Amino acid sequence: MKMYRNYDGAKHGFGDTSVSVTSTVNPDNVSAFAALRASDGAMTAIVINKQLAAGAAINIGLTNFLSAGAAQVWQLTSANAITHLSNTNLAGNTLTYSVPPQSITLFIVPPGVVQPPQLRAGGMSANTFDFWLDGQAGQKYIIQATTDFTSWLPIQTNTLASNSLHIVLTATTPYQFFRAQWTP
């Protein structure tokens, strides 16, 4: 229980909103659980290796979660002591780690900050209207449009390959105003 409620002696615990975890490892050998922690937005993941003699290589893919760097690693082994190990880096959105036999390993992944989107004016011709969506590469943004500032309708969803995307619309679009919003 200490791994879930007070792993560091400072009353920090596992997250309070459960999130889905899928695994390709036999759950009779290795189990995984994850949650978001409301107090700081961190993603917490616990991996329990039930095997008596075999370690396990794990890969945790973070979907719809932007991390801010290295994950803290806390571990309870058969020696019955919780140890703060060296932080581990993520490769993109994947945390890869080897857990020892008979262990419970807790990963604390800090949340990143998504750059808010900005729209920059482009140009207008007889047939097209264009603008630029500036944001953060790898993040998903929705372009919304309105004619009255009351009813906003989504017109495009884009995952940015770079920090900027050129958007071209037909000049006959009925919309006069546009905005962009980040979406997980």
Helices and strands as residue ranges (DSSP letters): H 2-5, E 17-19, E 30-36, E 43-49, E 56-61, E 71-76, E 82-88, E 94-99, E 103-109, E 118-124, E 128-134, E 140-146, E 153-159, E 164-170, E 177-183
